[in-house]
Amino acid sequence: MTQEKTSSPSNGYFILFFFIVLFFGSIFGLIALKIAWFILGILLALFLAPGFILVNPNESRVLLLFGDYRGTVKKNGLFWTNPFYTKKKISLRARNFDSERLKVNDKLGNPVMISTILVWRVRDTYKASFDVDNFENFVIVQTDAAVRKLASMYPYDNFADEGLDEDITLRSSMNEVSDALEKELEERLEIAGIEVLEARIGYLAYANEIASAMLKRQQATAIVAARHKIVEGAVSMVEMALDELGKKEIVHLDEERRAAMVSNLMVILCGDKDASPVVNAGTLNH
């Protein structure tokens, strides 16, 4: 398979000087000297004119001669080439692509809205020109395909009640997901000579039809986790209180009173509202 090759055309400044002298000299000679042969000089100058190319920084020109690839000019400056060459301009600058928000299913089958931001540039002008029909459209289509595949590989979030223990999720593992997306895009865009500079998730959310339910689920999960911490701390505090009372022999409790104290302390420590104490003016048995 043909690969990209660098072309080194002639210096354009010398040919430009020759073109100016030939063109205007022939016009002057035709008008002043009335010699018809100067028409040939004008025609020759007009023939040379299409051969000039100007290559700006981070740009290139792909040269074709009647369908035959003759090379790529990447060096900056003014050059002159065969006037019969077809000169295709391809930018080598980095480009941003912000994809549309796609509705896809994650690993658990939940519909999510996702988009990606891709930074890319052309590395191989031959592949970009001749191995794909339209390399810019190719980037758009392959990016959408890569995002759909990526979303199906990971769950949106890791819920304990799903029975899964996923280390990587779309929501919490942005670096790992971006690395996987970048690798997937590099493999897909290699055929078009495209270099992936950066790829990351630009937007991520549950689809509208389940967003409300999933928000309640996340809130419930957070509440359960918070309650777990509260109960764990409360048990430690009750244990410490009973141990200190026993060591200092402040009060001797039988099993029934010990259970009652534990119950009261747990209610006070785990309750959502401040406890309202009730003063017992009688004995402890009432």
N, C-alpha and C positions, 0 to 999 in steps of 0.2 A: 504494500500500500504506500502511496506517495506521502511523504512527510513535508512539513514546512521547510522551505529553504530561503535563505536571505539573499536578496538581490542588491547589487551595488551599481546603480545607474550612473550616468555621466553627470559631472558637475553642471548644474543648471545656469550658473552665472556666466560662464564663458559662452554657452550656447545663446543665452539671452542677449549678450553683447553682440554676438554675430547676427542674431535675428534682427536687432534694432538697426544695425548698420546696413544689412541686406535689404530690409523692408523699406526703410525711409530713403536709403540711397537709390533703390530702384525706382521709387516714386519720383524722386528728384530728377533722376536721369530720364525718365519717361516724359516728364513735363518739360524740363529745360532743354534736353537734347533731342527730343522727339524720336527716340530710337525704340522700336517696338520690342527689341530683344530684352529690354528691362522688364517686360511683363513676366518673363520666366523667373526673374529674381523675386518678383512679388509673389508669384505662385509657389516658389520654393520656400519663401518665408512663411506663407500661410500653411504650407505642408508641415513645417517644423513646429508651429505653434501648439498643436494638440499634444505634443510630447512633453510639455512642461508639467511637472507635479510639485506641489508644495506639501511637505509632511511636517505637521506641527508636533510638539511634544506629546507623547503617549497616543500617537496615531500611527496608522500603517496604511499601505497601499498594496493590494493584491493584484499582481500583473498577469494578464491572460493574453495570449496571442492566438486568436481564432479558436478559442476553447482549450488551448494548451497552457497549463500552469507554468509560468516562467519564474516565479519567486515572489517574495514579499519584501517591500521596502519599509524598514522600521527606523532607519536613521533620519534624524531631523534635518530639514533644510530644503533648498530648491534644487531639483534635479531635472534631467531630461532623459526621456526614454523613447523607445520606438513609438512613433505616432500611431501605429496600428494596434498598440497594446490597449486592452480594456483595463481600466484602473478602478478597482473596487476599494472604497474607503471603509476601514474597520477601526473603530476606536479601541484602544488598549487601556482606557481609563477604568477605574473601579466604578461600579454601578450599584445602586440600591434597588431592591425589589421588595415591596411590601405586599404580600399576597392578600387576597380577599379572605374574609372570615368563612371558613368551611364548617359545615355540620358533619361530624364524623362520630363513630362509636369508639369508646375506649376499650380496654381489655375486658372490662366487666359488662360491656354492652350499653353503657350509659351514653346518651347523646351529648356531645360537647361541641362548643364553638371554639375554633382554633385558627390562628393565622401565624405566619412566619415572616421574619425579616432576613433577607438574603443580601450579602455583599459579594459581588462576583466581578470577574473581568475575563476577557479573552486572552488565553495563553498561546493557543495554536491557531493561527489564522487560516491554515489550510483546512483543518477539521471544521472550524466554524463556518467556512465558506462552502465546502463541498461534501462533507459527511452528513450534514443535516440540511433540511430545506430552508428553515429560518431559525437561526440559533437563538434569537431573542424570544420567539414564541416557544421554542424548545425548553428554555429555562423556566418559563411560566408553567407549562404543562407538567414538567418533571418535578418542579417544586411542589405543586399541588399533590401529585402522586406520592411524593416522599412524605409529606405531612400526613396524609391519610394512613399510610403504612405505619408511621411512627406512632400515631395516636392509638392504633389498634394493638400496639405492643406493650403499652403500659396503662395501668389504671389512672384515673384522674386523681384519686386520693386513696389512702390506705385506711380502710375501716376494719376494726377488729371483728365485727360481726359478719364480715364476708368470708372469714376463714382463710384469708390470704395474708402472707407476711412478705409484702413487696418492699424491697429496699429502695427501689426507684419508682417514683410517681411523676406524673406530668406537673403537678402543682408544686411539690416540694423539692424536686431534684432537677432544677433548671439547668445546672451545668452539665450533668450527665446526659440529659435529654438533648441539649444543644450539641454536645459532642456526637451523639448518635445521629442526629439530624444532619450534621455537617458531613459525617462519614458517608451516610446514605446518598447525599446530594453529590459528593465527589465521585462516587461510583456511577451515578446516573448521568452526570454531565461530562464525564471524561470523553465520551464519544464525540462531543461537540467542541472539544478543546477548551472547555471553560474551567477556570480556576475558582474554587470557592474560598473566599477570604474569611467569611464569617456567616454563621447561620444560627438563629436563635428564635425562640417562640416570642411573637410580638403580642398576641392576645390569647387568653385562655379563660373559658368560663363554661359552666353548664348551659345547655340549651334552655330556652325559655320555658319549655313545657315541664321541666323537672327542676328548674333552678330553685323555686320556692321550697319544694320538698327536700332537696339536698341541703339547703340552708338550715332547715329545721333539724335535719339529721346531724349536720356538723355542730349545731348548737347543743343538741342532746349529747353528742359524744364529748364535747367540751365540759358540759355539766357533770357527766358521769366521771370524767377524769378528775375534775375539781373535787367532787364528793369523795372520790377514792383517797385523795390526798388529805382531805379534812378528817375522814374517819381514821386513816392511818395515824395522823397526828393526835387525834383525840384519844385513841387507844393508848398511845405512848404516854400522854399526860395523865390519864386515869391510872395507869400502872404505876407511874412515878408518885402520884398522890397517895395511893394505897401503901406503897413501900415506905414513904416518909412517915405516914401515920403509924405504921407498925414499928418502925425503928425508934421513933421518939415516944412511943407508947402514949400518944395523946388520947386515943380512944380505942377500945377493944370492940371489934365488930364480929358478930356471928355471921353465918353464911347468908341468912335472910337480909340482915341490915347491910352487909357488904354488897349484895346484889342490888339492893335499893339505891345505895350510894352510886354504884357504877351506872345504873340506869339514869339517875338524875344528872350525873356529870356528863354522860353521853348526850342527853337531851340538850343540856346547856351548851356544850361545845360544838354540837353538830347542827343546832337549830339555825334557821334563816333569820329569826328575830331574836331580840334580847329577851332573856327569860324574866318572868315576873315572879319574884320570890313570894312564897306563902309562909308567914310566920306561924310556927306551931307553938302555942302557949301551953300545950299539955305535955305528955310524955312522948317518947320516941315511938311508942306503939300505936299512937293515934294519929 
